[in-house]
Amino acid sequence: MAMHGTIGEFNDRNETWESYVGRIEEYFVANAVDDADRQRVILNSNVGTGTYNLITSLLAPKKPHEATYKEIVELLKTHYVPTKSTVMARYKFTCRHRNSSETIGDYLAALRKLAQDCGFGESLSERLRDQLVVGVNHTKIQNNILAQGEIDFKKAQEIAQNIEFASTQAKLLASSSERTQLAPAQHVDALNYKPKQQPACAISWMKTLPTMQVLILMIQMPILRKI
């Protein structure tokens, strides 16, 4: 039976071990691989030479084919994923402020990612709301949220994004208005334009010439002046 999808080798410089395990388990689902022995074989045959040698070293004296899939996964998790400090994770979370070029949506996404290692549990929404107020770097948004009293994270996010949207639209309208004001001035200059008159002596001299020669000279005069 043909297998769906590919897994590829594990490279700890480009991907976390947790991410790789997530992909390989999605592969098992897509291909209905429920047998634990088959799962171990697929894992060992796809991780790549470097990771397979690491598995061999970590399992010694046991051989890779003697271990279970879950045993290998947990062994490499312990090796690649060091114990994370909740205190450090929360410190990074509370220090994270929004950059001037960052949208509210992008800022909240960054906070959610940092919160993964903070262990907030059921208080996550409250922590996100509080950090939004503290770190949003926008006085109007802060004042509007604080003026609401006790509100949940969803409402605070809605207020912040509405103010952000209104501010963006106002800037676009102001820019459009400036361009509109410049156009009439340019139009007036075009209407007031008058070609330079030829000196009276030149006009009187041309009167003595045949009509065709006068036309030719009038065409050539601007070119001669440039030369």
Phi, psi and chi 1 to 4 in degrees:
 res  aa     phi    psi   chi1   chi2   chi3   chi4
   1 MET       -  133.3 -174.4  179.8   76.1      -
   2 ALA   -67.4  139.6      -      -      -      -
   3 MET   -94.8  146.8  -55.2  -66.4  -83.9      -
   4 HIS   -99.3  131.1  -57.1  -72.8      -      -
   5 GLY    82.9  171.8      -      -      -      -
   6 THR  -131.7  158.4   57.3      -      -      -
   7 ILE  -109.9  -51.5  -57.0  168.1      -      -
   8 GLY    83.6  170.5      -      -      -      -
   9 GLU   -79.4  157.9  -63.7 -175.9   -0.9      -
  10 PHE   -87.8  131.5  172.1   64.1      -      -
  11 ASN  -130.0  108.6 -174.6  -23.6      -      -
  12 ASP   -70.1   -7.4   62.6  -23.8      -      -
  13 ARG   -82.1  -24.0  -70.6 -169.1  -66.7  -96.0
  14 ASN  -112.8  -12.8  -58.7  -35.2      -      -
  15 GLU  -151.6  146.8 -174.7  177.1   22.0      -
  16 THR   -81.7  158.0   64.9      -      -      -
  17 TRP   -63.7  -37.0  176.0 -114.2      -      -
  18 GLU   -61.6  -40.3  -68.3  170.4  -30.1      -
  19 SER   -65.3  -41.7  171.6      -      -      -
  20 TYR   -64.1  -44.1 -173.9   79.4      -      -
  21 VAL   -62.3  -39.0  171.3      -      -      -
  22 GLY   -60.4  -42.3      -      -      -      -
  23 ARG   -67.7  -41.5  -70.8 -162.0  -59.3  108.6
  24 ILE   -70.2  -30.9 -157.0  167.0      -      -
  25 GLU   -75.1  -29.3  -69.1 -175.3  -10.2      -
  26 GLU   -66.1  -35.8  -69.8  -71.3  -11.3      -
  27 TYR   -63.5  -40.9  179.7   85.8      -      -
  28 PHE   -61.1  -42.2  -66.9  156.7      -      -
  29 VAL   -65.2  -46.0  172.3      -      -      -
  30 ALA   -62.1  -29.3      -      -      -      -
  31 ASN  -111.5   13.2  -66.3  -77.4      -      -
  32 ALA    53.2   46.3      -      -      -      -
  33 VAL   -93.2   96.8 -179.8      -      -      -
  34 ASP  -102.8  -19.2  -59.2  -39.6      -      -
  35 ASP   -74.1  127.3 -178.6   72.9      -      -
  36 ALA   -63.5  -36.2      -      -      -      -
  37 ASP   -67.1  -41.6  -73.7  -23.0      -      -
  38 ARG   -64.6  -38.7  -74.9 -166.7   66.8 -158.8
  39 GLN   -61.6  -42.7  -69.5  177.9  -13.3      -
  40 ARG   -63.8  -42.5 -175.4 -159.6   68.0 -116.7
  41 VAL   -63.3  -45.0  170.3      -      -      -
  42 ILE   -63.3  -41.7  -68.8  172.2      -      -
  43 LEU   -62.3  -52.0  172.9   65.8      -      -
  44 ASN   -64.8  -30.7  -73.2  -19.4      -      -
  45 SER   -85.9   -6.8   59.6      -      -      -
  46 ASN  -113.0  -21.5  -82.7  -82.1      -      -
  47 VAL   -66.2  -20.7  -70.1      -      -      -
  48 GLY   101.8  162.1      -      -      -      -
  49 THR   -62.0  -45.9  -56.4      -      -      -
  50 GLY   -60.8  -47.0      -      -      -      -
  51 THR   -70.2  -36.2  -53.8      -      -      -
  52 TYR   -64.2  -40.6 -176.4   78.7      -      -
  53 ASN   -64.1  -36.1  -70.6  -21.8      -      -
  54 LEU   -64.8  -43.4  176.8   62.1      -      -
  55 ILE   -58.3  -44.2  -67.4  171.3      -      -
  56 THR   -59.9  -43.1  -57.4      -      -      -
  57 SER   -68.0  -42.5  -60.7      -      -      -
  58 LEU   -69.6  -28.9  -65.6  173.9      -      -
  59 LEU   -87.2  -20.1  -77.9  171.8      -      -
  60 ALA   -50.1  138.0      -      -      -      -
  61 PRO   -85.4   -1.1   31.3  -35.2      -      -
  62 LYS   -70.1  148.6 -174.2 -173.7  -70.9 -171.5
  63 LYS   -91.1  152.9  -58.2  -62.7 -177.6 -177.1
  64 PRO   -55.2  -35.7  -29.3   37.1      -      -
  65 HIS   -75.2   -9.2   68.9  -88.2      -      -
  66 GLU   -92.4  -10.6  -63.9  173.5  -22.0      -
  67 ALA   -94.8  160.0      -      -      -      -
  68 THR   -87.9  164.6   65.5      -      -      -
  69 TYR   -58.5  -48.5  166.3   77.8      -      -
  70 LYS   -64.1  -35.2  -71.9 -173.4  176.8  179.4
  71 GLU   -64.9  -42.2 -174.5  179.0   -6.0      -
  72 ILE   -66.9  -43.0  -65.8  172.0      -      -
  73 VAL   -60.3  -46.4  167.6      -      -      -
  74 GLU   -67.8  -35.8  -72.2  -58.7  -44.6      -
  75 LEU   -62.9  -45.1 -169.2   66.0      -      -
  76 LEU   -73.3  -29.6  -71.8  178.1      -      -
  77 LYS   -62.9  -43.8 -179.1  179.2  179.0 -178.9
  78 THR   -63.1  -35.0  -58.1      -      -      -
  79 HIS   -74.5  -45.1  176.5   80.0      -      -
  80 TYR   -89.6  -27.3  -77.3  115.3      -      -
  81 VAL  -110.5   98.2 -175.3      -      -      -
  82 PRO   -68.1  156.7   25.7  -33.4      -      -
  83 THR   -61.2  126.8  -56.8      -      -      -
  84 LYS   -93.0  142.4  -64.0  177.0 -179.1  177.5
  85 SER   -88.5  120.5  167.2      -      -      -
  86 THR   -64.7  -36.9  -58.1      -      -      -
  87 VAL   -62.9  -45.5  174.1      -      -      -
  88 MET   -65.3  -41.1  177.0   60.3   71.5      -
  89 ALA   -62.4  -41.5      -      -      -      -
  90 ARG   -71.3  -32.6  -67.1 -172.1  178.5 -170.8
  91 TYR   -62.8  -45.5  170.7   75.9      -      -
  92 LYS   -63.7  -37.4  -69.5  179.7  179.4  178.9
  93 PHE   -63.9  -47.4  178.5   85.4      -      -
  94 THR   -73.3  -20.8   54.5      -      -      -
  95 CYS   -87.0   -7.6  -72.0      -      -      -
  96 ARG   -80.9  111.0  179.9   61.9  163.2   87.9
  97 HIS  -111.8  155.3  -72.5 -163.4      -      -
  98 ARG   -73.5  135.1 -174.0  174.6   71.4   94.4
  99 ASN   -77.3  156.4  -59.8  -38.6      -      -
 100 SER   -63.4  -28.3   57.8      -      -      -
 101 SER   -95.0    5.8   59.7      -      -      -
 102 GLU   -96.9  133.7 -163.2  172.1   27.1      -
 103 THR   -76.9  164.0   65.8      -      -      -
 104 ILE   -60.6  -42.2  -60.9  -62.9      -      -
 105 GLY   -60.8  -43.9      -      -      -      -
 106 ASP   -66.4  -38.1  -71.2  -17.5      -      -
 107 TYR   -64.4  -44.1  175.9   55.9      -      -
 108 LEU   -67.5  -34.5  -68.4  175.5      -      -
 109 ALA   -63.8  -40.5      -      -      -      -
 110 ALA   -65.2  -39.0      -      -      -      -
 111 LEU   -65.0  -40.6  -72.8 -179.5      -      -
 112 ARG   -62.8  -39.0  -74.6 -175.7  179.8  -81.5
 113 LYS   -65.3  -43.4 -175.9  175.4 -178.7  179.7
 114 LEU   -65.3  -32.1  -70.4  172.8      -      -
 115 ALA   -71.0  -15.1      -      -      -      -
 116 GLN   -59.0  -31.8  -69.3  176.1   -6.7      -
 117 ASP  -103.4    9.4  -59.0  -38.8      -      -
 118 CYS   -91.1  -16.7  -67.7      -      -      -
 119 GLY    65.0   37.1      -      -      -      -
 120 PHE   -72.1  -27.2  -70.8  142.3      -      -
 121 GLY    62.4 -130.1      -      -      -      -
 122 GLU   -72.0  -13.5  -66.1 -178.1   -2.5      -
 123 SER   -88.7    7.2   66.4      -      -      -
 124 LEU   -55.8  -47.0  174.8   60.4      -      -
 125 SER   -60.2  -41.7  -67.9      -      -      -
 126 GLU   -65.8  -40.2  -71.2 -175.1    3.2      -
 127 ARG   -64.9  -40.8  -63.7  -78.2 -171.2  161.9
 128 LEU   -64.7  -41.8  -71.9  170.8      -      -
 129 ARG   -61.7  -47.2  177.0 -158.8   61.4 -168.3
 130 ASP   -63.7  -41.7  -65.3  -12.6      -      -
 131 GLN   -70.9  -30.1 -169.5   59.9   30.7      -
 132 LEU   -61.2  -45.2  171.7   61.1      -      -
 133 VAL   -65.9  -44.6  176.2      -      -      -
 134 VAL   -70.1  -41.5  171.8      -      -      -
 135 GLY  -106.3    5.6      -      -      -      -
 136 VAL   -70.8  -21.2   71.2      -      -      -
 137 ASN    58.0   43.3  -83.8  -26.4      -      -
 138 HIS  -150.4  106.1 -165.0  -65.8      -      -
 139 THR   -59.1  -42.5  -56.5      -      -      -
 140 LYS   -63.5  -41.9 -173.2  173.9 -178.1  179.6
 141 ILE   -64.0  -45.2  -68.8  175.5      -      -
 142 GLN   -59.2  -47.7  -70.6  172.1  -35.5      -
 143 ASN   -63.6  -39.9  -69.4  -19.9      -      -
 144 ASN   -66.9  -39.5  -86.9  -93.7      -      -
 145 ILE   -69.0  -44.9  -66.7  175.5      -      -
 146 LEU   -64.2  -30.7  -67.8  172.5      -      -
 147 ALA   -69.4  -16.8      -      -      -      -
 148 GLN   -79.2  -13.5  -58.7  -63.5  -43.8      -
 149 GLY    78.5 -134.6      -      -      -      -
 150 GLU   -82.6  106.5  -71.1  -62.3  -38.4      -
 151 ILE  -129.5  158.1   62.0  172.0      -      -
 152 ASP   -87.2  174.6   58.5   17.8      -      -
 153 PHE   -62.7  -41.1  167.2   66.2      -      -
 154 LYS   -58.6  -43.2 -175.1  177.2  179.6 -179.5
 155 LYS   -68.8  -39.5 -178.2   62.8  176.9  176.8
 156 ALA   -63.2  -41.0      -      -      -      -
 157 GLN   -64.0  -41.6  179.0 -179.2    1.0      -
 158 GLU   -62.1  -44.0 -178.7 -178.2  -23.0      -
 159 ILE   -61.9  -46.6  -69.0  171.8      -      -
 160 ALA   -61.2  -44.7      -      -      -      -
 161 GLN   -73.1  -32.3  -69.4 -177.6  -42.3      -
 162 ASN   -65.7  -43.4  -75.6  -16.7      -      -
 163 ILE   -66.2  -40.2  -67.0  174.7      -      -
 164 GLU   -60.8  -44.4  178.1 -174.8   49.1      -
 165 PHE   -64.2  -44.8  177.3   76.6      -      -
 166 ALA   -62.5  -39.3      -      -      -      -
 167 SER   -65.8  -40.9  176.3      -      -      -
 168 THR   -64.3  -43.0  -58.7      -      -      -
 169 GLN   -65.2  -38.8  -67.2  -58.7  -53.8      -
 170 ALA   -62.6  -40.2      -      -      -      -
 171 LYS   -65.4  -39.1  -70.9  177.6 -178.3  178.1
 172 LEU   -65.0  -41.4  -70.4  173.2      -      -
 173 LEU   -65.8  -40.4  -72.3  172.4      -      -
 174 ALA   -64.0  -41.5      -      -      -      -
 175 SER   -64.0  -40.8  176.9      -      -      -
 176 SER   -66.2  -37.3  176.6      -      -      -
 177 SER   -66.1  -39.3  176.3      -      -      -
 178 GLU   -62.6  -41.6  -71.9  177.2    2.5      -
 179 ARG   -66.3  -35.6  -71.1 -164.7  -61.1  -90.6
 180 THR   -67.7  -35.9  -56.6      -      -      -
 181 GLN   -71.2  -27.6  -70.1  173.1    0.2      -
 182 LEU   -74.0  -31.5  -73.1  173.5      -      -
 183 ALA   -62.4  -47.6      -      -      -      -
 184 PRO   -59.1  -38.7  -23.4   33.4      -      -
 185 ALA   -62.5  -41.0      -      -      -      -
 186 GLN   -66.0  -35.2  -64.6  170.8  -11.7      -
 187 HIS   -66.6  -40.7 -178.7   63.1      -      -
 188 VAL   -64.2  -41.6  169.0      -      -      -
 189 ASP   -60.1  -37.7  -71.2  -17.7      -      -
 190 ALA   -68.6  -37.7      -      -      -      -
 191 LEU   -69.5  -34.1  -70.1  175.5      -      -
 192 ASN   -84.4   -2.6  -67.1  -26.0      -      -
 193 TYR   -67.0  132.5  172.1   76.0      -      -
 194 LYS  -130.9  130.7  -67.4 -179.0 -180.0  179.0
 195 PRO   -66.4  149.5   24.0  -32.1      -      -
 196 LYS   -66.7  133.9  -68.0 -177.6  179.0  179.6
 197 GLN   -78.5  144.9  -67.2 -176.3   -6.3      -
 198 GLN   -75.7  146.6  -62.0  -65.3  -25.0      -
 199 PRO   -57.0  148.5  -21.2   31.4      -      -
 200 ALA   -59.6  -35.6      -      -      -      -
 201 CYS   -65.5  -37.4   59.0      -      -      -
 202 ALA   -67.3  -38.0      -      -      -      -
 203 ILE   -67.0  -44.1  -65.5  173.3      -      -
 204 SER   -65.4  -35.5   60.3      -      -      -
 205 TRP   -66.5  -38.5  171.1   69.3      -      -
 206 MET   -70.7  -23.3  -76.2 -168.8  -68.1      -
 207 LYS   -63.4  -24.4  -74.4 -179.9 -179.5  180.0
 208 THR   -82.2   -9.7   64.4      -      -      -
 209 LEU   -92.8  155.5  -63.1  173.2      -      -
 210 PRO   -60.5  155.6  -21.7   31.3      -      -
 211 THR   -56.7  -44.7  -56.6      -      -      -
 212 MET   -62.9  -41.1 -176.2   56.4   68.5      -
 213 GLN   -66.5  -36.3  -69.2 -175.3    9.3      -
 214 VAL   -61.3  -44.2  170.6      -      -      -
 215 LEU   -62.6  -42.2  -68.9  173.9      -      -
 216 ILE   -64.2  -41.8  -67.4  170.9      -      -
 217 LEU   -65.4  -38.7  -75.5  170.7      -      -
 218 MET   -63.4  -34.5  -70.0  178.2   69.3      -
 219 ILE   -72.3  -37.7  -66.8  170.5      -      -
 220 GLN   -81.9  -21.4  -67.2  178.4  -20.1      -
 221 MET   -56.9  -48.2  -87.8 -175.6  172.4      -
 222 PRO   -60.1  -36.5  -23.0   33.9      -      -
 223 ILE   -68.2  -41.2  -61.3  173.2      -      -
 224 LEU   -65.2  -36.9  -66.8  172.0      -      -
 225 ARG   -64.1  -37.9  -78.9 -160.4  -61.0  -88.0
 226 LYS   -65.8  -35.9  -70.8 -178.8 -178.7  178.2
 227 ILE   -70.0      -  -64.1  172.4      -      -
